[in-house]
Amino acid sequence: MFFDLTEQAIDAAALRRCLLDNEQCGAFTCFEGWVRRHNDGKTVDYLVYTAYAQLAQSQGEAIIAKAKQRFAIEEAICVHRVGKLAIGEIAVFVGVSAAH
């Protein structure tokens, strides 16, 4: 289980492999949020994400811990980009694995 902020491109396939590397799990799902070309009828050229890293880290970890307590989740990963992102890049990846 982990939460991370990164300036690097998110490798969704690698994160997926981390979640699938558990013989107790038979289910996996994820969400990927991408930078899109439009917002509220206006053209978008890129996005710039900033974060208060210490607060984001502690809150991200707390949310994952609470989700694991509330739901039948074995593993959970959330990675959010910071910095300048181009159209089509992954801004956030959230993945979970579970027994069923």
C-alpha positions as CSV (number, residue, x, y, z in Angstrom):
1,M,0.0,0.0,0.0
2,F,1.4,3.3,-0.9
3,F,0.7,6.9,-2.0
4,D,3.2,8.9,-3.9
5,L,3.7,12.2,-5.6
6,T,6.0,12.3,-8.6
7,E,7.3,14.6,-11.3
8,Q,8.1,11.5,-13.5
9,A,5.7,9.9,-16.0
10,I,3.4,7.4,-14.4
11,D,4.0,3.8,-15.6
12,A,0.6,2.3,-15.2
13,A,1.7,-1.1,-16.4
14,A,4.4,-1.3,-13.7
15,L,2.0,-0.2,-11.0
16,R,-0.5,-2.8,-12.2
17,R,2.2,-5.5,-12.0
18,C,2.8,-4.5,-8.4
19,L,-0.8,-5.1,-7.5
20,L,-1.0,-8.4,-9.4
21,D,2.0,-9.9,-7.6
22,N,-0.1,-11.4,-4.8
23,E,-1.4,-15.0,-5.0
24,Q,-4.2,-14.2,-2.5
25,C,-5.8,-11.8,-5.0
26,G,-8.2,-12.6,-7.8
27,A,-9.5,-9.2,-8.6
28,F,-7.9,-5.9,-9.8
29,T,-9.3,-2.5,-10.8
30,C,-7.8,0.8,-11.5
31,F,-8.6,4.4,-12.4
32,E,-6.4,6.6,-14.6
33,G,-7.0,10.3,-14.9
34,W,-5.5,11.8,-18.1
35,V,-4.9,15.4,-19.1
36,R,-7.5,16.2,-21.8
37,R,-7.6,18.9,-24.5
38,H,-10.7,20.7,-23.2
39,N,-12.3,22.0,-20.0
40,D,-15.5,24.0,-19.6
41,G,-15.6,24.6,-23.4
42,K,-12.1,26.0,-23.5
43,T,-8.9,24.6,-25.1
44,V,-6.3,23.2,-22.8
45,D,-2.6,23.1,-23.8
46,Y,-1.2,21.6,-20.7
47,L,-1.7,21.4,-16.9
48,V,0.6,22.3,-14.0
49,Y,0.0,20.5,-10.8
50,T,1.5,21.7,-7.5
51,A,1.1,20.1,-4.0
52,Y,2.1,20.6,-0.4
53,A,4.0,17.3,-0.5
54,Q,4.0,16.6,3.3
55,L,0.3,17.1,3.7
56,A,-0.6,15.3,0.4
57,Q,1.6,12.3,1.5
58,S,0.0,12.0,5.0
59,Q,-3.6,12.5,3.7
60,G,-3.0,10.1,0.8
61,E,-1.7,7.4,3.1
62,A,-4.6,8.0,5.5
63,I,-7.2,7.6,2.8
64,I,-5.7,4.4,1.6
65,A,-5.5,3.0,5.1
66,K,-9.2,3.9,5.7
67,A,-10.2,2.3,2.4
68,K,-8.4,-0.9,3.4
69,Q,-10.2,-1.0,6.8
70,R,-13.6,-0.3,5.2
71,F,-13.4,-2.5,2.1
72,A,-11.9,-6.0,1.4
73,I,-8.8,-4.5,-0.3
74,E,-5.5,-6.4,-0.1
75,E,-3.3,-3.8,-1.8
76,A,-3.8,-0.2,-2.9
77,I,-1.6,2.2,-4.8
78,C,-2.2,5.9,-5.6
79,V,0.3,8.0,-7.6
80,H,-0.3,11.6,-8.5
81,R,1.8,13.7,-10.9
82,V,3.1,17.2,-10.0
83,G,4.7,19.6,-12.4
84,K,3.8,20.4,-16.1
85,L,1.8,17.6,-17.9
86,A,1.1,17.4,-21.6
87,I,-2.2,16.5,-23.1
88,G,-2.7,12.7,-22.8
89,E,-0.4,12.2,-19.9
90,I,-1.6,10.3,-16.8
91,A,-2.2,12.7,-14.0
92,V,-3.3,10.2,-11.4
93,F,-3.3,6.4,-11.0
94,V,-5.3,4.6,-8.4
95,G,-5.3,0.8,-8.3
96,V,-6.5,-1.8,-5.9
97,S,-6.4,-5.6,-5.7
98,A,-8.6,-7.9,-3.6
99,A,-9.4,-11.6,-3.1
100,H,-12.7,-11.3,-5.0
